[in-house]
Amino acid sequence: MEDKVIVQAKALNAFCVNVFEKLDVPTAHAKVTADVLVEADLRGIDSHGVARLRRYVKGLQDGVMLAHPKEKTVKETATTALIDAGAGLGQPVSDRAMKLSIEKAKKYGTGFVTVRNSNHYGIAGYYAMMALKHDMIGMSMTNADVLVVPTFGRHAVLGTNPIAVAVPTGQERPFVLDMATSTVPRGKLEVYDRLEKEVPLGWATDEKGVPTTDAHRVLDNFVARRGGGLLPLGGAGELFSGHKGYGLALLVDILSAVLPGAAYADTVYPKTPQGKPLPANLGHFFGTNSVEAFRPIDGFKSTMDELICRLKNSPKAEEATRIYIHGEKEYEETERRTKDGIPLDAKVEADLRAISRELNVKYDL
């Protein structure tokens, strides 16, 4: 069992805010970015929590993520908008885009906002869930760094390209689907690598396109661009419908990258001829639908509760004790970690301490 260090969410959030402020990120943007990272850890999505803080620190220091981007709205209609993030952090512009989508849905029943020239935005579910407090259905997608091999391919061409949809309910917990379109996200491999554990066969392939259990080898291949990568949802080939995961990943790339004019497929994270990193130019897609535009919200919520209860109370497989609804485990994990603290693995916690020393930011977790 790997050593864990227990930290409180409030203190962890404050530390992240201080780190971003030290890197000249405006306080409002620092708070949004810290909120998204810590929310991931609270929900048990450790691969996208503060374990990613170093990535943002390096991006800001290298100048490929800008602390003061020249963000602008490129085009807007009553129900749609396109925002250029100006190579800034992905979280602040995504927060703004989702809020704009919600406001449009309040007025016109639906709102869709796309973003280009952005960076990694954290967990997709954070933005989809923003619609829940308004009794609306929210969705969020983003393309990502090239990690996924297409069905029958050897080299990674697409990202893990997550899809998130959040739907309000009455007495039951909201339905929150937050999924990568690959078998797992890269962060999952990083967790296994830190634990020095083999990954399940069917998650990833080596440089020859052959399924492998060696997480470190796959991660090394990512860095060296030797080939291989994560498999689409469903795994290799078509037997277990890997081509469907591939199709979903491609759909996300179309909506979040091609539509707004961001970098797509393996054109993301470009470099100069000398190998110097350039801004990622990632794209995002946000949508909000007003339930009231279709039917009264109370009736909708009641039906959602009935649907969820019908599923949860249906006959269970042998030795199974419970049927879950998407988002339920994460809500329960959030309650536990809010009360008991967030367990960080020792290597992640050590890196946070290193960041505090390098930037001279107080570390009091």
C-alpha positions as CSV (number, residue, x, y, z in Angstrom):
1,M,0.0,0.0,0.0
2,E,1.4,3.3,-1.0
3,D,1.9,5.9,1.7
4,K,-0.8,8.6,1.7
5,V,-0.7,12.1,3.1
6,I,-4.1,13.5,4.3
7,V,-4.7,17.1,3.5
8,Q,-7.8,19.3,4.0
9,A,-9.5,20.6,0.8
10,K,-9.6,24.2,2.0
11,A,-5.9,24.3,2.8
12,L,-5.0,22.6,-0.5
13,N,-7.2,25.1,-2.4
14,A,-5.5,28.0,-0.7
15,F,-2.1,26.7,-1.5
16,C,-2.9,26.3,-5.2
17,V,-4.3,29.8,-5.3
18,N,-1.1,31.2,-3.8
19,V,1.0,29.2,-6.3
20,F,-1.0,30.7,-9.3
21,E,-0.9,34.2,-7.8
22,K,2.9,33.8,-7.4
23,L,3.1,33.1,-11.2
24,D,1.2,36.4,-11.8
25,V,-2.2,34.8,-12.5
26,P,-5.0,37.2,-11.5
27,T,-6.7,36.2,-8.2
28,A,-10.1,35.5,-9.8
29,H,-8.5,33.2,-12.4
30,A,-6.3,31.6,-9.7
31,K,-9.3,30.7,-7.6
32,V,-11.2,29.1,-10.5
33,T,-8.3,27.1,-11.5
34,A,-7.6,25.9,-8.0
35,D,-11.3,25.1,-7.5
36,V,-11.3,22.8,-10.6
37,L,-8.1,21.0,-9.5
38,V,-9.3,20.4,-5.9
39,E,-12.8,19.4,-7.0
40,A,-11.2,16.6,-9.0
41,D,-9.4,15.4,-5.9
42,L,-12.5,15.7,-3.8
43,R,-14.5,13.6,-6.3
44,G,-11.7,10.9,-6.3
45,I,-10.5,11.8,-9.8
46,D,-6.9,11.9,-8.5
47,S,-5.4,11.8,-12.0
48,H,-6.8,15.3,-12.7
49,G,-6.3,16.9,-9.3
50,V,-3.3,18.7,-7.8
51,A,-1.1,15.9,-9.3
52,R,-1.4,18.2,-12.4
53,L,-0.3,21.4,-10.6
54,R,3.3,21.0,-11.9
55,R,2.0,20.9,-15.5
56,Y,0.4,24.4,-15.0
57,V,3.4,25.8,-13.2
58,K,5.8,24.7,-16.0
59,G,3.3,25.9,-18.7
60,L,3.2,29.4,-17.1
61,Q,6.9,29.5,-16.6
62,D,7.6,28.5,-20.2
63,G,5.2,31.0,-21.6
64,V,3.0,28.5,-23.4
65,M,0.2,29.3,-20.8
66,L,-0.3,33.0,-20.4
67,A,-1.2,34.5,-17.0
68,H,-2.7,37.5,-18.7
69,P,-4.2,36.3,-22.0
70,K,-5.9,38.6,-24.4
71,E,-9.2,36.7,-24.3
72,K,-11.9,37.8,-26.7
73,T,-15.3,36.8,-28.1
74,V,-14.8,36.2,-31.8
75,K,-18.4,35.7,-32.8
76,E,-21.8,35.6,-31.0
77,T,-25.5,35.0,-31.7
78,A,-28.5,34.7,-29.4
79,T,-27.7,31.0,-28.7
80,T,-24.1,30.6,-29.6
81,A,-20.6,32.1,-29.1
82,L,-17.0,31.5,-30.0
83,I,-14.3,32.6,-27.6
84,D,-10.6,32.8,-28.2
85,A,-8.8,32.1,-24.9
86,G,-5.6,33.8,-26.0
87,A,-3.4,30.9,-24.8
88,G,-4.5,31.4,-21.2
89,L,-5.3,28.8,-18.6
90,G,-8.1,26.5,-19.7
91,Q,-10.2,26.8,-16.4
92,P,-11.0,30.5,-16.3
93,V,-12.1,30.7,-19.9
94,S,-14.1,27.5,-19.5
95,D,-15.9,28.9,-16.4
96,R,-16.8,32.0,-18.4
97,A,-17.9,30.0,-21.4
98,M,-20.2,27.7,-19.4
99,K,-21.7,30.7,-17.6
100,L,-22.4,32.3,-20.9
101,S,-24.0,29.1,-22.2
102,I,-26.3,29.0,-19.1
103,E,-27.3,32.6,-19.6
104,K,-28.2,32.0,-23.2
105,A,-30.2,28.9,-22.2
106,K,-32.2,30.9,-19.6
107,K,-33.2,33.4,-22.4
108,Y,-33.6,31.1,-25.4
109,G,-33.9,27.5,-24.1
110,T,-30.4,26.5,-25.3
111,G,-26.9,27.8,-25.4
112,F,-23.7,26.5,-27.0
113,V,-20.3,28.1,-26.6
114,T,-17.0,26.9,-28.1
115,V,-13.5,27.9,-27.2
116,R,-10.2,27.9,-29.2
117,N,-6.6,28.7,-28.4
118,S,-6.9,27.3,-24.9
119,N,-5.1,24.8,-22.6
120,H,-6.0,21.8,-20.4
121,Y,-9.2,22.6,-18.5
122,G,-9.3,19.9,-15.8
123,I,-12.2,17.6,-15.3
124,A,-15.0,18.0,-17.9
125,G,-17.7,17.3,-15.3
126,Y,-16.9,20.5,-13.3
127,Y,-18.4,22.6,-16.1
128,A,-21.3,20.4,-16.9
129,M,-22.3,20.4,-13.3
130,M,-22.5,24.2,-13.3
131,A,-25.9,23.9,-15.0
132,L,-27.4,21.8,-12.2
133,K,-27.9,24.8,-9.8
134,H,-30.1,26.3,-12.5
135,D,-32.1,23.1,-13.0
136,M,-30.7,22.7,-16.5
137,I,-28.8,20.0,-18.4
138,G,-25.1,20.8,-18.9
139,M,-22.5,19.3,-21.2
140,S,-18.8,19.8,-21.7
141,M,-16.2,18.4,-24.0
142,T,-12.6,19.1,-24.9
143,N,-9.9,17.7,-27.1
144,A,-6.6,16.9,-25.6
145,D,-3.0,15.9,-26.0
146,V,-2.4,13.1,-28.5
147,L,-2.5,9.8,-26.6
148,V,-5.1,7.5,-28.2
149,V,-4.5,5.2,-31.2
150,P,-7.4,4.9,-33.7
151,T,-8.9,1.5,-34.2
152,F,-6.4,-0.6,-36.2
153,G,-3.8,2.1,-35.8
154,R,-0.3,2.0,-34.4
155,H,0.4,5.6,-33.5
156,A,-1.6,7.9,-31.3
157,V,-3.5,10.5,-33.3
158,L,-6.4,11.6,-30.9
159,G,-6.7,12.7,-27.3
160,T,-8.6,11.1,-24.5
161,N,-11.3,13.6,-25.4
162,P,-13.7,13.5,-22.5
163,I,-17.5,14.0,-22.5
164,A,-19.4,15.2,-19.5
165,V,-23.2,15.5,-19.2
166,A,-25.0,16.6,-16.0
167,V,-28.8,16.2,-15.5
168,P,-30.8,17.6,-12.6
169,T,-33.0,15.3,-10.4
170,G,-35.4,15.7,-7.5
171,Q,-34.6,13.5,-4.4
172,E,-31.9,11.4,-6.1
173,R,-28.4,12.6,-6.8
174,P,-28.0,14.2,-10.2
175,F,-26.9,12.1,-13.1
176,V,-23.3,13.1,-13.9
177,L,-21.6,11.3,-16.7
178,D,-17.9,12.3,-16.9
179,M,-15.9,10.0,-19.0
180,A,-12.8,9.8,-21.3
181,T,-13.5,8.3,-24.7
182,S,-10.4,6.2,-24.2
183,T,-10.2,3.1,-22.0
184,V,-8.7,5.3,-19.3
185,P,-7.1,8.8,-19.1
186,R,-3.4,9.2,-19.2
187,G,-3.5,10.2,-15.5
188,K,-4.6,6.6,-14.7
189,L,-1.4,5.3,-16.2
190,E,0.6,7.9,-14.2
191,V,-1.1,6.6,-11.0
192,Y,-0.2,3.0,-11.9
193,D,3.4,4.1,-12.8
194,R,3.8,5.9,-9.4
195,L,2.5,2.7,-7.7
196,E,4.8,0.6,-9.9
197,K,1.9,-1.6,-10.8
198,E,1.0,-3.3,-14.1
199,V,-2.0,-1.9,-15.9
200,P,-4.7,-4.3,-17.1
201,L,-4.1,-5.7,-20.5
202,G,-6.3,-3.8,-23.0
203,W,-5.8,-0.3,-21.7
204,A,-2.8,0.6,-23.9
205,T,-0.5,-0.6,-26.6
206,D,3.3,-0.4,-27.1
207,E,5.2,1.2,-29.9
208,K,4.3,-1.7,-32.2
209,G,0.6,-1.4,-31.5
210,V,0.6,-4.5,-29.3
211,P,-1.4,-4.4,-26.1
212,T,0.9,-4.1,-23.0
213,T,0.7,-4.0,-19.2
214,D,3.8,-1.8,-18.8
215,A,2.6,1.7,-17.8
216,H,6.1,3.2,-17.7
217,R,6.8,2.0,-21.2
218,V,3.7,3.6,-22.6
219,L,4.4,6.9,-20.8
220,D,8.0,6.8,-22.1
221,N,6.7,6.2,-25.6
222,F,4.4,9.3,-25.2
223,V,7.4,11.5,-24.4
224,A,9.6,10.1,-27.2
225,R,6.8,9.8,-29.7
226,R,7.8,6.3,-30.5
227,G,4.3,5.1,-31.2
228,G,1.6,3.2,-29.3
229,G,-0.7,4.8,-26.7
230,L,-4.1,4.4,-25.0
231,L,-6.8,2.4,-26.7
232,P,-10.2,3.8,-27.5
233,L,-13.1,3.0,-25.1
234,G,-13.9,-0.7,-25.9
235,G,-10.2,-1.7,-26.5
236,A,-8.4,-3.0,-29.5
237,G,-10.1,-3.8,-32.7
238,E,-13.9,-4.1,-33.2
239,L,-14.7,-7.3,-31.1
240,F,-15.5,-5.3,-28.0
241,S,-16.5,-2.1,-29.9
242,G,-13.3,-0.2,-29.7
243,H,-14.4,1.5,-33.0
244,K,-17.3,3.1,-31.1
245,G,-14.9,4.7,-28.5
246,Y,-12.8,5.8,-31.5
247,G,-15.9,7.4,-33.0
248,L,-16.8,9.2,-29.8
249,A,-13.2,10.6,-29.5
250,L,-13.4,11.8,-33.1
251,L,-16.8,13.4,-32.5
252,V,-15.4,15.3,-29.5
253,D,-12.5,16.5,-31.7
254,I,-15.0,17.7,-34.3
255,L,-17.2,19.6,-31.9
256,S,-14.5,21.1,-29.6
257,A,-11.7,21.7,-32.1
258,V,-12.8,21.7,-35.8
259,L,-16.0,23.7,-35.0
260,P,-14.2,26.6,-33.2
261,G,-11.1,26.4,-35.3
262,A,-8.7,25.1,-32.7
263,A,-5.9,22.6,-33.3
264,Y,-7.3,19.1,-33.9
265,A,-6.0,15.5,-33.7
266,D,-2.2,15.4,-33.7
267,T,-1.8,19.1,-34.5
268,V,-2.3,20.1,-30.9
269,Y,0.7,21.1,-28.7
270,P,2.8,22.2,-31.7
271,K,6.5,22.9,-31.5
272,T,9.0,25.1,-33.4
273,P,11.4,23.4,-35.8
274,Q,13.9,23.6,-33.0
275,G,11.6,21.6,-30.7
276,K,10.4,24.5,-28.5
277,P,6.8,24.1,-27.3
278,L,4.2,26.5,-28.6
279,P,0.7,27.2,-27.1
280,A,-1.4,24.1,-27.2
281,N,-4.4,25.7,-29.0
282,L,-6.9,23.2,-27.5
283,G,-10.6,23.6,-28.0
284,H,-13.6,23.1,-25.8
285,F,-17.4,22.8,-26.3
286,F,-20.0,23.7,-23.8
287,G,-23.8,23.3,-24.0
288,T,-26.8,24.0,-21.8
289,N,-30.4,23.0,-22.3
290,S,-33.3,24.4,-20.3
291,V,-35.6,21.6,-19.2
292,E,-38.4,24.2,-19.0
293,A,-38.1,24.6,-22.8
294,F,-39.4,21.1,-23.1
295,R,-41.5,20.3,-20.0
296,P,-42.1,21.6,-16.4
297,I,-39.0,21.0,-14.3
298,D,-40.8,19.4,-11.4
299,G,-42.3,16.7,-13.6
300,F,-38.9,16.1,-15.3
301,K,-37.1,15.8,-11.9
302,S,-39.8,13.4,-10.7
303,T,-39.4,11.2,-13.8
304,M,-35.6,11.3,-13.4
305,D,-36.0,10.0,-9.8
306,E,-38.3,7.3,-11.0
307,L,-35.8,6.3,-13.7
308,I,-32.9,6.2,-11.3
309,C,-34.8,4.2,-8.7
310,R,-36.0,1.7,-11.4
311,L,-32.4,1.1,-12.4
312,K,-31.0,0.9,-8.9
313,N,-33.7,-1.4,-7.7
314,S,-33.5,-3.7,-10.7
315,P,-32.2,-7.3,-10.1
316,K,-28.5,-7.4,-9.3
317,A,-25.9,-9.8,-10.7
318,E,-24.7,-12.6,-8.6
319,E,-22.5,-11.4,-5.7
320,A,-23.2,-7.7,-6.7
321,T,-24.6,-5.6,-3.8
322,R,-25.4,-2.4,-5.6
323,I,-26.2,-0.8,-8.9
324,Y,-24.7,2.7,-9.3
325,I,-25.9,5.8,-11.2
326,H,-23.2,7.9,-13.0
327,G,-21.8,10.4,-10.6
328,E,-23.0,8.7,-7.4
329,K,-19.7,7.3,-6.4
330,E,-18.1,10.7,-6.9
331,Y,-20.7,12.5,-4.8
332,E,-20.1,10.0,-2.0
333,E,-16.4,10.3,-2.3
334,T,-16.7,14.1,-2.1
335,E,-18.6,13.8,1.2
336,R,-16.0,11.5,2.6
337,R,-13.0,13.5,1.5
338,T,-14.6,16.8,2.6
339,K,-15.0,15.3,6.1
340,D,-11.9,13.2,6.4
341,G,-9.5,15.0,4.1
342,I,-8.0,14.3,0.7
343,P,-5.4,11.4,0.5
344,L,-2.5,12.4,-1.7
345,D,0.1,9.9,-2.7
346,A,3.5,10.6,-1.3
347,K,5.1,11.5,-4.6
348,V,2.4,14.0,-5.4
349,E,2.7,15.6,-2.0
350,A,6.5,15.7,-2.3
351,D,6.1,17.6,-5.6
352,L,3.8,20.1,-4.0
353,R,6.5,20.7,-1.4
354,A,9.0,21.1,-4.1
355,I,6.8,23.7,-5.9
356,S,6.4,25.6,-2.6
357,R,10.2,25.8,-2.2
358,E,10.9,26.7,-5.8
359,L,8.3,29.5,-5.8
360,N,8.7,30.5,-2.1
361,V,5.0,29.9,-1.4
362,K,4.1,28.9,2.1
363,Y,3.2,25.2,2.5
364,D,1.0,24.6,5.4
365,L,-1.1,21.6,4.7
